[in-house]
């Protein structure tokens, strides 16, 4: 570092960060999670449009193209508008989860309840893990469970909807068991991933604060309340200069030393006990 001074300013309860750098770690973690949620919003919107394209193909194959245009297209457009208007919000995460499961139910209905199309439920539950939030996963699992149970009876009663090739309560409970197991695992993973994201945000904020002031290492976290500059002056800062002496910052108010006995970073008392320094010290105290 040459002749510059590297000081460790770590007073208990005080920090010397600038006002524009006093960002709490919790706020930094929230900012990181918000960015994750925004990216996941775009991912889910793209997935919903892919489901609509799959709905068109299924409608063309099974002769059920009408529901794709009457139900799938408005739902896909609504998801896009919602994510564009309120990105990163909890309501957007829940809305995209609900719309994605609705699109899966539409796809199953168009395919006449073929078992292969039920696998889309498990795929969408895994995609929702991108939010790092267990609430959309729980909502999606609850919605698809209600869908399977209700549409099973609607199909039995002949209401014109299809969920299974052979409806029955046993097949509903079998599908529900698999959904419950996967949902439990995904909820645990989402909770841990959210905690990891918060820790990463706090660590990034701390790393940015440590190197925020050139020539110093700020070891204490920023606090709300008093201005940063006032906090920095409320207690003397002890530093070690290139002349290997240790004095308070108040030595700055002393008369400047001759160039031969002064440090380039801070004007302090000379450590060498020479006659010239002793005479200068006596004259400066008068």
C-alpha angles and dihedrals in degrees: 000000000000114000096339121112124243108203129182107219103191107144113166109260095000136093136184100213119134120256093252091055098052095108113148117233091240091057091049091051090050090052091053092049091048090056089050090051092050092053090047090051090058091046093052093046090053090048091052091053089050089053089052090052089050088049090055091051092047090047091051092049098044098031095249102117095134098076090052091061098035099044111009099051096050091046093050092048091048091053091051093049093046093051091047094049099042109022119181095012126133090237090056092051092051093044094052090047091052094045093048092054090046089055090051090052089050091051092051091050093050092049090053092246097302109178093230092065091056088071087075087075092064093043092053093047089055092047090055088063086079088079092063085219124113095206098076089047092052092047093049092048092049092048095050090047091053090045094053094045097045097040090049089063093038089055091048091050091050099244093150099257126113130208106150136025087230111020120214142134092250094061090046091054091046092054090044092055092056091046092050093052094049093044092053092052093046092049091055091047093047092051092051093045090052091051090049091051091052091049091049091051093050091047092050091050091049092049091050091050094049092060097033096103114055112237096016139081112220106205102173124077121248116259134202121246123046120051114267095239092051091049090051092055096041092085130029115260114225114213138175115226133200091263089066095242128127118216138144124271089246086081086082087079092059121096111275117268125236112273092251094061102033133091119236092227104044134009104237141156113284116252096210111091098221127150093248093053091047091053091047091050093052093048093049093052094056 
